[in-house]
């Protein structure tokens, strides 16, 4: 074997020397032109398909264009070896073995399908020969082998583009509809991951078998119609997709409210099939790689059209698709890589595996192919489809465009770019053009529709003790509060929602389980929603979605109240504190003394005992405005007026406080916090079948001390008989109880925060958001307040706590009034002394003494200046001074 190989080398060298000598002799010594080496490349296509024929035409034009310069000295030239294998993967694999073993190709281009690519990738990995596909999707999320290279769009970036489109329109749930084959093995998981990044759920995946019958497709379409979601992302072969959309249109799923998005791979259907696809896909959005329209591309398209129509008469394809441009760029890239690759001679030799059982086992590796692969991965140029650059064995994708099918047109409405996401421009963030949705509708679909002929089954908890909340039978006036609110909200929705209530009971009106069990029934889809007095809890929200609460939230204690004020014979003293009583008495005496000092007439004369009695009588009689003594001096009048004003204020305050003490019950809760209940070992009541046992246990209350109650009447009986010391329940229930038993009970203690009552829907239900908005509108319109008034009644029952009690009046409360009265009295007394005595204070004091002891001579002597005060003339005739 080694001798044979050596002999071949010697013969080749001899031939080269002989040729060189002859050329030198004939050319008169001119330098001979070096012949470029030949790089054999296999091409595997299905020429029975439009893709195979279109791609081959693009490859031939690429060869012509790359080697068009006859004067250029090329290092290598490609030689394409076409194998028309049809769609069969085994035939494609056999052709690959033939090309590797018998032709010695250094690359294989064109497995069209993912199934073919899976077989050929193993050949490439075995022989180190790159398998290059411009159309097949990778049938593995992690890639096949390092030698499988995709020179086509990147599925991951396309998934991001679709997810951005979904996010822009605020759709929260999407259903992928795809052909169940290797084509979508990588794309669908990439799409699901991209949708998760924008908080969009994929709750259902619709798989269509490649050989599905019309009946099977109708069943799949019917299942789609029974779901709430109306946003679909479709990717399947053209023939299967055309049949699918025809049936979908027959089923009424191409009308208003639906959204259809086609991923690339299917979007070419409009170019290939033409009007047949356009007719049944009105309003569909398509995503496809964006190719810049250049003069170079336009010239190529004209050349391609002439050549393709000549070779394929009767075709409807008027221009190459993006896949065809990828085929063109692939051949160009290989030719460029061959120019730059290091030449390795005699690359393929006989296999060293002599005992292999198959041709596959006897395939040897190719060092030249490895060099070619390395050069290809480094190749970068501006091709027909855009910038050609390979990373991670995939062509780097950049921009996608979004088309909208309107009539017979494919209108461009926007783009997706890595920098700006969905935008109307490639170079800046802007709004996209108006989209015409299925049904010739410009209104943005909300992304979901009620399932066809679907009547929602609404679960209602059985709570006979509090039927005012959940009763759903009878007329509108007889229904419970929760039911009324839900009916009002649904009636105001902009669309019809048919539904019926079904009680969660045993047929006798009793509950069929706890509220948690009812929520779990909803999770199991035995109900479409739960409407009733269902509290929003964290553990429940793991299984269902809740609307915003529509009732007051929180848990409090309900306790009996007692009148804390005891009426006794001395109750009349309670309005005023001791210091106020003493202060009032002191000012009474002081005011009487000041008036007595200023006044000088018979009402305030007499024996000392009479005068003291007059002072006290006058003073205390002012408290009831019964004084009869004449007040002649203006200073006294001022003092009395100010004092009467003080008396009026004190008297009115005393009357009001005493009335409150005697007539208003000063009710006090018997228990103010649960610590007292725990310390005393008292029993605690709670609503049966509720979440409250868990709360009470967390508050360190012994389970043996808990008593379940079922109705308002049982609450009253348990509290009035002392069966329980307190009842712990949610505020709406307690308010309903107090609307009937307000006088003897009150809510007290801290509020344990919970989210109140809410309506429950399955996870991801689109109704949740609309019902929440409806609750907010109902609250802002005042209708919610009316419904609450019907539930609780007109009169409110205030908390009976210490804030309702009235305390005794204190001296500090009247400090200002007493200060004014005292100041007036002292000032009047000083002015009176100055006016009457003109500085002779001793005489004024003597006058006081004369009044007390009736010494008339001294009185006359001391009072004369007073009598003549202000008189500057002589004394009357016949009278003289006694001094």
C-alpha positions in Angstrom: 0.0 0.0 0.0 2.8 2.4 0.9 4.7 1.4 -2.3 1.7 2.1 -4.4 1.2 5.5 -2.9 4.9 6.4 -3.4 4.7 5.3 -7.0 1.8 7.6 -7.6 3.7 10.5 -6.1 6.8 9.9 -8.4 4.6 9.6 -11.5 2.8 12.9 -10.7 6.2 14.6 -10.1 7.6 13.3 -13.4 4.5 14.5 -15.2 4.8 17.9 -13.8 8.5 18.1 -14.8 7.8 17.0 -18.4 4.9 19.4 -18.7 7.1 22.3 -17.4 9.9 21.4 -19.9 7.6 21.3 -22.8 6.0 24.6 -21.9 9.4 26.3 -21.6 10.4 25.0 -25.0 7.2 26.2 -26.7 7.0 29.5 -24.9 10.4 30.7 -25.5 11.2 30.9 -21.8 7.9 32.5 -20.6 6.8 31.7 -17.0 4.0 29.1 -17.1 0.6 29.9 -15.5 -0.1 27.8 -12.4 -3.3 25.7 -12.6 -5.6 26.3 -9.6 -6.3 23.2 -7.5 -9.8 21.8 -7.6 -11.9 21.5 -4.4 -14.7 19.0 -4.8 -17.9 20.0 -3.1 -21.0 17.7 -2.9 -24.5 19.1 -3.2 -27.4 17.1 -2.0 -30.8 18.5 -3.0 -34.4 17.3 -3.7 -34.9 18.5 -7.3 -38.6 17.5 -7.1 -39.2 20.5 -4.8 -39.3 24.2 -5.6 -36.6 24.8 -2.9 -34.2 22.3 -4.5 -34.6 23.8 -8.0 -34.4 27.4 -6.7 -31.4 26.7 -4.6 -29.5 25.0 -7.5 -30.1 27.9 -9.8 -28.7 30.3 -7.1 -25.6 28.1 -6.6 -24.9 28.0 -10.3 -25.1 31.8 -10.5 -22.8 32.1 -7.5 -20.2 29.9 -9.3 -20.5 32.1 -12.4 -20.2 35.3 -10.4 -17.3 34.3 -8.2 -15.2 33.0 -11.1 -16.3 35.6 -13.6 -12.9 37.3 -13.8 -11.0 35.3 -16.4 -7.8 37.3 -15.8 -7.7 36.6 -12.1 -5.3 33.8 -11.0 -7.3 31.7 -8.5 -5.7 29.4 -6.0 -8.5 27.0 -6.1 -11.8 26.4 -7.9 -14.9 24.6 -6.6 -16.3 21.7 -8.5 -19.9 21.0 -7.5 -21.2 17.4 -7.6 -25.0 17.4 -7.5 -26.9 14.4 -6.1 -30.7 14.5 -6.5 -31.8 12.3 -3.6 -35.4 13.2 -3.2 -36.9 13.7 0.3 -35.7 10.4 1.7 -33.2 10.7 4.5 -31.6 7.3 3.7 -31.1 8.2 0.1 -29.5 11.4 1.2 -27.2 9.5 3.6 -26.2 7.1 0.8 -25.4 9.9 -1.5 -23.3 11.4 1.2 -21.3 8.2 1.6 -20.8 8.1 -2.1 -19.5 11.6 -2.3 -17.1 11.1 0.6 -15.8 7.7 -0.4 -15.8 7.8 -4.2 -15.5 11.5 -5.0 -13.5 12.7 -2.0 -15.5 15.9 -1.5 -14.2 18.4 1.1 -17.6 19.7 1.9 -21.3 18.8 1.4 -23.9 21.5 0.9 -27.6 21.4 1.0 -29.4 18.7 3.1 -32.8 20.4 2.8 -34.6 18.8 5.8 -33.7 18.3 9.4 -34.0 14.5 9.1 -31.5 14.5 6.3 -29.2 16.8 8.2 -29.3 14.5 11.2 -27.9 11.6 9.1 -25.3 13.6 7.2 -24.0 15.3 10.3 -22.8 11.9 11.5 -20.9 11.4 8.3 -19.4 14.8 8.6 -18.3 14.2 12.1 -16.8 10.8 11.1 -14.8 12.2 8.1 -14.1 15.8 9.5 -15.9 17.1 6.4 -18.2 20.1 7.0 -21.9 19.5 6.3 -23.4 22.9 5.4 -27.1 23.5 5.2 -28.8 26.8 4.1 -32.4 25.5 4.8 -32.5 22.7 7.3 -33.3 23.5 10.9 -31.1 22.0 13.6 -32.9 19.0 15.0 -31.1 19.4 18.4 -31.1 22.3 20.9 -27.4 21.8 21.5 -26.4 21.4 17.9 -25.5 18.2 16.1 -21.7 18.1 15.7 -19.0 20.8 15.2 -19.0 19.9 11.5 -22.7 20.7 11.0 -22.8 24.4 9.9 -26.1 26.3 9.3 -25.8 29.2 6.9 -29.4 30.2 7.5 -31.4 32.2 9.9 -30.9 31.7 13.6 -33.9 30.1 15.3 -33.1 31.7 18.6 -33.1 35.3 17.3 -36.3 34.6 15.4 -37.9 33.4 18.6 -36.8 36.7 20.3 -38.4 38.7 17.4 -41.8 36.8 17.8 -41.7 37.2 21.6 -41.1 41.0 21.2 -44.1 41.2 18.9 -46.2 39.4 21.5 -44.9 41.7 24.2 -45.6 44.9 22.3 -49.3 43.9 22.1 -49.6 42.8 25.7 -50.7 39.3 24.9 -50.2 37.1 28.0 -50.7 33.6 26.5 -49.6 32.1 23.1 -50.2 28.6 21.6 -47.6 27.3 19.2 -49.0 25.3 16.3 -46.3 23.3 14.6 -45.5 20.2 12.5 -44.5 17.3 14.7 -41.1 16.5 13.1 -37.4 17.3 13.5 -37.9 20.7 11.9 -39.1 22.3 15.2 -37.1 20.3 17.7 -35.0 23.4 18.5 -37.3 26.2 17.5 -40.3 25.5 19.8 -38.2 25.3 23.0 -36.4 28.5 22.0 -39.8 30.2 21.4 -41.1 29.0 24.7 -38.0 30.4 26.5 -38.3 33.7 24.7 -41.9 34.1 25.6 -41.2 33.4 29.3 -38.7 36.3 29.2 -41.6 38.6 28.4 -44.0 37.0 30.9 -46.1 35.2 28.3 -47.4 31.7 29.1 -47.5 28.7 26.8 -50.1 26.5 28.4 -50.8 24.3 25.4 -48.9 23.2 22.3 -50.7 22.0 19.2 -48.8 19.4 17.2 -49.8 18.5 13.7 -48.5 15.2 12.3 -46.9 15.6 8.8 -49.3 13.1 7.4 -52.4 14.3 9.3 -55.7 13.8 7.6 -58.4 16.5 7.3 -60.3 14.9 10.2 -57.2 14.9 12.4 -56.6 18.6 11.6 -60.2 19.5 12.3 -59.9 17.9 15.7 -56.8 19.9 16.4 -58.5 23.1 15.3 -61.5 22.3 17.4 -59.2 21.8 20.5 -57.7 25.2 19.7 -61.2 26.8 19.6 -62.0 25.3 23.0 -59.1 27.1 24.6 -59.3 30.7 25.7 -56.1 31.8 23.9 -56.5 33.3 20.4 -52.9 34.1 19.6 -51.1 31.4 17.6 -47.6 31.0 16.3 -47.5 28.6 13.3 -44.6 26.8 11.7 -45.0 23.9 9.4 -44.4 22.9 5.8 -46.1 24.8 3.1 -48.5 22.0 1.9 -49.5 21.2 5.5 -50.0 24.8 6.4 -52.1 25.5 3.4 -54.5 22.7 4.3 -54.5 23.8 8.0 -55.5 27.4 7.2 -58.1 26.3 4.8 -59.7 24.2 7.5 -59.2 26.9 10.1 -61.1 29.4 7.9 -63.9 26.9 7.5 -64.1 26.6 11.3 -64.4 30.4 11.7 -60.9 30.9 13.2 -59.7 33.4 10.6 -62.2 36.1 11.8 -62.1 38.9 14.4 -60.4 38.4 17.7 -57.8 35.9 16.4 -54.1 36.5 15.9 -51.9 34.3 13.6 -48.2 34.7 13.4 -46.1 32.6 11.0 -42.4 31.9 11.7 -39.9 32.0 8.9 -39.8 28.7 7.1 -43.5 29.1 6.6 -43.6 32.8 5.7 -42.2 31.9 2.2 -45.6 30.3 1.5 -46.9 33.5 0.1 -44.1 33.6 -2.5 -44.3 29.9 -3.3 -48.0 29.1 -3.3 -49.3 32.6 -4.1 -53.0 33.5 -4.2 -54.1 30.2 -2.7 -52.3 31.0 0.5 -53.2 34.7 0.4 -56.9 34.0 0.2 -57.1 31.9 3.3 -54.5 33.8 5.4 -55.9 37.3 5.4 -54.7 39.4 8.4 -51.8 37.0 9.2 -48.5 38.4 10.4 -45.3 36.9 9.1 -41.7 37.1 10.4 -38.9 36.8 7.9 -35.2 37.8 7.8 -34.7 41.3 6.4 -32.7 41.6 3.3 -31.6 45.1 2.1 -32.9 45.8 -1.4 -29.7 46.8 -3.3 -28.9 47.2 -7.0 -26.8 44.1 -6.8 -29.7 42.1 -5.5 -32.0 43.5 -8.2 -29.6 42.5 -11.0 -29.2 39.1 -9.5 -33.0 38.6 -9.2 -33.4 39.5 -12.9 -30.7 37.0 -13.9 -32.1 34.3 -11.6 -35.7 34.9 -12.9 -34.6 34.3 -16.5 -32.5 31.2 -15.8 -35.1 29.7 -13.4 -38.1 30.2 -15.7 -36.1 28.7 -18.6 -35.2 25.6 -16.5 -38.6 25.3 -14.7 -41.4 26.4 -17.1 -44.8 27.0 -15.5 -43.5 27.9 -12.1 -45.3 30.5 -10.0 -42.1 31.6 -8.2 -41.1 35.1 -9.4 -38.0 35.7 -7.3 -35.6 33.8 -5.1 -36.6 33.5 -1.4 -34.2 34.2 1.4 -33.3 30.5 1.5 -32.1 30.9 -2.1 -30.0 33.9 -1.2 -28.5 31.8 1.6 -27.6 29.1 -0.9 -25.9 31.7 -3.1 -23.9 33.1 -0.2 -23.0 29.6 0.9 -21.3 28.7 -2.4 -19.6 32.1 -2.4 -18.3 31.6 1.1 -17.0 28.1 0.2 -15.2 29.5 -2.9 -13.7 32.2 -0.8 -12.7 29.8 1.9 -11.1 27.5 -0.7 -9.0 30.4 -1.9 -7.7 31.0 1.7 -7.4 27.5 2.9 -3.9 25.8 3.2 -3.6 23.1 0.5 -3.1 19.6 1.6 -2.2 17.1 -1.2 -3.4 13.6 -1.4 -5.9 14.2 1.3 -8.1 11.1 0.9 -6.4 7.7 0.7 -7.7 4.2 1.1 -9.4 3.5 4.4 -7.2 2.1 7.1 -10.3 0.3 8.4 -10.2 -3.0 6.4 -12.7 -4.9 8.6 -15.5 -2.4 8.7 -18.9 -3.9 8.1 -20.4 -0.9 6.2 -19.2 1.9 4.0 -19.7 4.3 6.9 -17.2 2.4 9.0 -14.6 2.6 6.2 -14.7 6.4 5.7 -11.5 8.0 6.6 -11.0 11.6 7.8 -10.0 14.5 5.6 -7.4 17.0 6.7 -8.1 19.2 3.7 -11.7 19.4 4.7 -10.7 20.4 8.2 -8.6 23.2 6.7 -11.6 24.2 4.5 -13.9 24.2 7.5 -11.5 26.4 9.5 -11.3 28.9 6.6 -15.1 28.9 6.2 -15.7 29.8 9.8 -13.4 32.8 9.5 -15.0 34.0 6.2 -16.8 37.3 6.4 -18.2 39.3 3.5 -21.3 41.3 2.3 -23.4 38.8 0.5 -26.8 38.8 -1.2 -28.6 38.2 2.1 -26.5 40.6 4.1 -23.4 40.3 6.2 -22.2 36.7 6.1 -20.5 35.8 9.3 -20.6 32.5 11.2 -20.6 32.2 15.0 -21.1 28.9 16.9 -21.6 27.1 13.6 -24.5 29.3 12.7 -25.0 32.3 10.5 -25.3 35.4 12.6 -28.8 36.8 12.2 -29.5 40.5 12.7 -32.8 42.0 11.6 -36.2 40.6 10.8 -39.1 42.3 9.1 -42.8 41.8 9.9 -45.3 41.5 7.0 -49.1 41.7 7.1 -51.3 39.9 4.5 -53.8 42.4 3.2 -55.8 41.3 0.1 -53.2 40.1 -2.4 -50.4 42.2 -0.9 -47.7 41.4 1.6 -47.3 44.8 3.4 -44.3 45.5 5.4 -45.4 46.9 8.8 -42.3 47.0 10.9 -39.0 45.4 11.9 -37.3 43.7 14.7 -33.7 44.6 15.6 -31.5 43.6 18.5 -31.2 47.3 19.5 -34.7 48.6 19.2 -36.9 45.5 19.3 -40.2 46.0 17.4 -40.0 49.3 15.5 -41.1 51.0 12.4 -37.5 51.8 11.4 -34.3 49.9 11.4 -32.3 52.8 12.7 -34.5 54.2 15.5 -37.3 53.4 17.8 -40.7 54.3 16.2 -44.2 53.1 15.9 -45.0 50.3 13.4 -47.6 50.7 10.7 -51.3 50.0 11.2 -51.9 46.2 11.2 -55.1 44.8 9.6 -56.0 41.8 11.7 -58.1 38.8 10.6 -61.7 39.8 9.9 -60.5 43.0 8.2 -60.3 44.6 11.6 -58.0 47.4 12.8 -58.8 47.0 16.5 -56.1 45.2 18.4 -57.3 41.8 19.5 -57.2 41.3 23.2 -55.5 37.9 22.8 -58.2 35.7 24.1 -61.8 34.6 23.3 -64.4 32.7 25.2 -64.4 29.1 24.0 -67.1 28.4 21.5 -70.4 27.4 23.1 -68.8 27.7 26.5 -71.0 28.3 29.5 -68.8 29.0 32.5 -69.5 27.0 35.6 -69.1 29.2 38.6 -68.5 27.5 42.0 -70.2 29.1 45.0 -69.3 28.1 48.6 -72.1 26.9 50.8 -72.3 29.2 53.9 -75.9 29.1 55.1 -75.1 31.0 58.3 -74.0 34.0 56.2 -76.2 33.6 53.2 -76.2 37.4 52.9 -72.8 37.0 51.1 -73.2 33.9 48.9 -76.9 33.3 48.2 -77.3 32.9 44.4 -80.8 31.6 44.0 -83.9 33.8 43.7 -84.4 37.3 42.3 -81.7 40.0 42.2 -82.8 41.4 45.5 -82.5 38.0 47.2 -78.9 37.3 46.1 -75.9 37.6 48.4 -73.5 40.5 48.3 -70.6 38.6 46.6 -73.0 37.4 43.9 -74.5 40.9 43.3 -71.0 42.4 42.9 -70.0 39.7 40.4 -73.2 40.1 38.4 -72.7 43.8 38.2 -69.1 43.5 37.1 -69.9 41.0 34.4 -72.8 43.0 33.1 -70.5 45.9 32.5 -67.9 44.0 30.5 -67.6 45.0 26.9 -68.4 41.4 25.8 -70.9 38.7 26.8 -69.9 36.0 29.4 -72.4 33.2 29.7 -72.2 31.5 33.1 -74.2 29.5 35.6 -73.7 29.2 39.4 -73.2 25.8 41.0 -73.2 25.4 44.7 -70.4 23.6 46.5 -72.8 21.7 48.8 -74.1 18.3 49.6 -77.6 19.0 48.1 -79.0 19.9 51.5 -77.5 23.3 51.8 -74.4 22.2 53.8 -70.9 22.8 52.6 -69.2 20.0 50.7 -65.8 20.8 52.1 -63.6 23.6 53.2 -62.8 26.7 51.2 -59.4 25.4 50.4 -60.9 22.2 48.9 -63.2 24.4 46.8 -60.1 26.3 45.5 -58.4 23.0 44.7 -61.5 21.9 42.7 -61.0 25.1 40.6 -57.3 24.2 40.1 -58.4 20.7 38.9 -60.7 22.6 36.4 -63.9 21.2 37.8 -65.0 24.9 37.9 -64.2 27.8 35.6 -64.3 30.3 38.5 -65.2 30.6 42.2 -67.4 33.4 43.4 -68.1 34.0 47.0 -66.7 35.0 50.3 -63.3 33.5 49.5 -60.4 35.2 51.3 -57.2 35.9 49.3 -54.4 33.9 50.8 -50.8 33.3 49.7 -51.1 29.5 49.7 -54.3 29.7 47.6 -52.7 32.0 45.1 -50.3 29.1 44.2 -53.2 27.3 42.6 -55.4 30.0 41.3 -55.4 33.7 40.3 -57.4 36.2 42.4 -58.9 39.5 41.5 -58.4 42.6 43.6 -60.4 42.4 46.9 -63.8 43.9 46.8 -64.4 44.0 50.6 -62.7 45.5 53.6 -59.7 43.4 54.6 -58.5 42.2 58.0 -59.4 40.0 61.0 -60.5 41.4 64.4 -62.1 40.2 67.6 -65.8 40.4 68.5 -66.4 40.8 72.2 -69.3 41.7 74.6 -69.4 45.2 76.1 -70.3 46.4 79.7 -71.2 49.9 81.0 -68.2 51.0 82.9 -69.9 53.9 84.7 -71.8 53.2 88.0 -74.5 55.7 89.0 -74.4 56.7 92.7 -75.7 59.4 95.0 -72.6 61.4 94.4 -72.6 61.1 90.7 -73.4 64.9 90.4 -69.8 65.6 91.7 -68.1 63.7 88.8 -68.4 66.3 86.1 -65.8 68.5 87.9 -62.5 67.4 89.3 -61.6 68.3 92.9 -59.2 71.1 91.9 -62.0 72.7 89.7 -64.5 72.5 92.5 -62.1 74.2 94.9 -61.0 76.7 92.4 -64.5 77.7 91.5 -65.4 78.1 95.2 -62.3 80.3 95.8 -63.2 82.6 92.9 -66.8 82.7 94.1 -65.7 84.1 97.5 -63.1 86.4 96.0 -65.5 87.9 93.6 -68.1 88.6 96.3 -65.4 90.2 98.5 -64.3 92.5 95.7 -67.9 93.6 95.0 -68.5 94.2 98.8 -65.4 96.3 99.0 -66.4 98.5 96.0 -70.1 98.9 96.8 -71.2 101.4 99.5 -75.0 101.2 100.1 -77.5 99.6 102.3 -77.5 96.2 100.6 -74.0 95.6 101.8 -74.3 97.2 105.3 -75.2 95.9 108.7 -73.5 93.9 111.4 -70.3 92.0 110.4 -72.3 88.8 110.4 -74.9 90.3 108.1 -72.3 91.7 105.8 -70.4 88.3 105.6 -73.7 86.6 104.9 -74.5 89.1 102.2 -71.1 88.6 100.6 -71.5 84.8 100.5 -75.1 85.0 99.4 -74.4 87.4 96.6 -71.4 85.3 95.4 -73.1 81.9 95.4 -76.4 83.3 94.0 -74.4 84.4 90.9 -73.8 80.7 90.1 -77.5 80.4 89.2 -77.9 84.1 88.2 -80.3 84.7 91.2 -78.5 87.6 92.9 -80.8 90.6 93.9 -78.4 93.1 95.4 -78.1 96.3 93.5 -74.8 97.0 91.8 -74.3 100.8 91.5 -70.6 101.2 90.9 -69.3 100.8 87.4 -66.2 98.9 88.6 -68.4 96.4 90.4 -70.5 96.0 87.3 -67.5 95.1 85.2 -66.3 92.6 87.8 -69.8 91.0 88.0 -70.3 90.8 84.2 -66.9 89.1 83.7 -67.7 86.7 86.5 -71.1 85.9 85.2 -69.6 85.0 81.8 -67.2 82.6 83.6 -70.1 81.1 85.5 -72.1 80.7 82.3 -69.3 78.7 80.7 -68.6 76.5 83.8 -72.3 75.9 84.3 -73.0 74.8 80.7 -69.9 72.6 80.7 -71.0 71.0 84.0 -74.5 70.4 82.7 -73.3 68.8 79.5 -70.8 66.5 81.3 -73.4 65.5 83.9 -76.0 64.7 81.2 -73.4 62.5 79.4 -72.6 60.7 82.6 -76.3 60.1 83.6 -77.7 59.3 80.1 -75.0 57.9 77.9 -73.7 54.4 78.5 -70.0 54.3 78.8 -69.5 50.9 77.2 -66.2 49.1 77.6 -65.1 45.8 75.8 -64.7 42.9 78.2 -61.5 41.8 76.4 -59.1 44.1 74.6 -56.5 41.6 73.3 -56.0 37.8 72.8 -53.3 37.7 75.4 -56.0 38.1 78.1 -57.9 35.2 76.5 -54.8 33.0 76.5 -53.9 33.9 80.0 -57.4 33.2 81.4 -57.8 30.0 79.3 -61.0 31.2 77.7 -62.6 29.8 74.6 -62.4 31.4 71.2 -65.0 31.2 68.5 -64.4 31.2 64.7 -66.3 30.7 61.5 -66.5 27.1 60.5 -64.7 25.9 57.3 -62.5 29.0 57.2 -58.8 29.5 57.3 -58.9 31.0 60.9 -57.8 27.8 62.8 -54.4 28.2 61.2 -54.3 31.9 62.3 -55.4 31.1 65.8 -52.7 28.3 66.1 -50.1 30.8 65.0 -51.2 33.1 67.8 -50.5 30.4 70.3 -54.2 29.5 71.1 -54.7 25.9 72.1 -56.8 24.0 69.6 -58.9 22.6 72.4 -60.0 26.1 73.2 -61.3 26.8 69.7 -65.0 26.4 68.9 -66.4 26.5 65.4 -69.6 28.5 64.8 -71.8 28.7 61.7 -74.1 31.7 61.8 -74.9 35.2 63.2 -77.3 33.6 65.7 -74.7 31.1 67.0 -72.3 34.0 67.4 -74.8 35.8 69.6 -75.7 32.7 71.7 -72.0 31.8 72.3 -71.1 35.3 73.5 -74.2 36.0 75.5 -74.0 32.7 77.4 -70.2 32.8 77.9 -69.5 29.8 75.8 -66.8 31.8 74.2 -65.0 34.9 75.5 -64.3 36.3 72.0 -65.0 35.5 68.4 -62.2 36.0 65.9 -63.4 36.5 62.3 -63.0 38.7 59.2 -64.3 42.2 59.4 -67.1 41.8 56.8 -68.7 39.0 58.8 -68.3 41.0 62.0 -69.8 44.1 60.5 -72.8 42.0 59.3 -73.2 40.7 62.9 -73.0 44.1 64.4 -75.6 45.4 62.0 -78.0 43.2 63.9 -76.5 43.1 67.4 -74.8 46.5 67.7 -75.8 47.4 71.2 -74.1 44.6 73.2 -71.0 43.9 71.2 -68.1 45.6 69.6 -65.0 44.9 67.4 -61.8 45.5 69.3 -58.1 44.5 69.4 -55.5 44.7 66.7 -56.3 44.2 63.0 -54.6 41.1 61.5 -54.0 42.1 57.9 -55.4 39.9 55.1 -56.4 40.8 51.6 -60.2 40.5 51.9 -62.6 38.6 49.6 -61.7 38.1 45.9 -62.9 36.1 43.0 -60.8 33.1 42.0 -60.0 32.1 38.4 -57.7 29.4 36.9 -54.0 30.4 36.6 -53.5 32.5 33.6 -57.2 33.2 33.0 -57.6 36.3 30.9 -60.8 37.1 32.8 -58.9 37.9 36.0 -57.6 41.2 34.7 -61.0 42.3 33.2 -62.9 41.4 36.4 -60.4 43.3 38.5 -60.8 46.4 36.3 -64.6 46.0 36.6 -64.3 45.9 40.4 -62.4 49.2 40.4 -64.9 50.8 38.1 -67.8 49.6 40.3 -66.1 51.0 43.4 -65.4 54.4 41.8 -69.0 54.7 40.4 -70.6 54.5 43.9 -72.5 51.3 43.0 -70.3 49.3 45.4 -71.2 51.6 48.3 -74.9 51.0 47.5 -74.5 47.3 47.6 -72.6 47.5 50.9 -75.5 49.7 52.3 -77.9 47.0 51.3 -75.7 44.4 53.2 -74.9 46.3 56.4 -77.9 48.7 56.6 -78.0 52.5 56.9 -76.7 52.8 60.4 -73.1 52.2 61.3 -72.1 50.6 64.5 -69.0 52.4 65.9 -66.4 50.7 68.0 -67.1 51.0 71.7 -63.7 51.7 73.0 -62.2 54.2 75.5 -62.4 57.0 73.0 -66.2 57.2 73.6 -66.0 57.9 77.3 -66.1 61.4 78.8 -63.6 62.5 81.5 -64.2 65.0 84.3 -63.6 68.7 83.6 -60.3 70.0 85.1 -59.2 73.4 86.4 -56.7 73.6 83.6 -59.6 73.7 81.1 -60.9 77.0 82.6 -57.5 78.5 83.5 -57.9 81.2 81.0 -61.4 82.3 82.1 -60.4 82.3 85.8 -57.3 84.3 85.0 -59.4 87.0 83.2 -61.9 87.2 86.0 -59.3 87.4 88.7 -57.4 90.1 86.8 -60.5 92.2 86.3 -61.4 91.9 90.0 -57.9 92.9 91.2 -57.7 95.8 88.7 -61.2 97.1 89.8 -60.2 96.9 93.4 -57.0 99.0 92.8 -58.8 101.6 90.7 -61.5 102.0 93.3 -58.8 102.6 96.0 -57.0 105.2 93.9 -60.2 107.1 93.0 -61.8 107.2 96.4 -58.8 107.9 98.6 -56.5 109.9 96.4 -53.5 108.3 97.9 -54.8 108.2 101.5 -54.9 104.5 101.9 -55.2 104.6 105.6 -58.4 106.5 105.5 -59.9 104.1 103.1 -58.9 101.3 105.5 -60.6 103.2 108.4 -63.7 103.5 106.3 -63.8 99.8 105.9 -63.5 99.4 109.7 -66.3 101.9 110.3 -68.5 100.0 108.0 -67.9 96.9 110.0 -68.3 98.3 113.5 -70.9 101.2 112.9 -68.8 104.0 114.3 -70.8 106.8 112.8 -68.5 109.7 113.7 -65.4 108.1 112.3 -67.5 107.0 109.3 -68.6 110.6 108.6 -65.1 112.0 109.0 -63.5 109.3 106.7 -66.2 109.3 104.1 -66.4 113.1 103.7 -63.6 113.2 101.2 -65.3 110.4 99.4 -68.6 112.4 99.3 -66.8 115.5 98.1 -64.5 113.7 95.7 -64.3 115.6 92.5 -66.0 118.7 94.1 -63.6 121.7 94.0 -66.1 124.3 95.3 -66.9 125.4 98.9 -69.0 123.3 101.2 -72.7 124.0 101.3 -74.0 126.8 103.4 -74.5 125.9 107.0 -72.1 123.0 106.9 -68.5 123.1 107.9 -65.7 120.7 108.1 -65.5 118.5 111.1 -61.9 118.0 110.8 
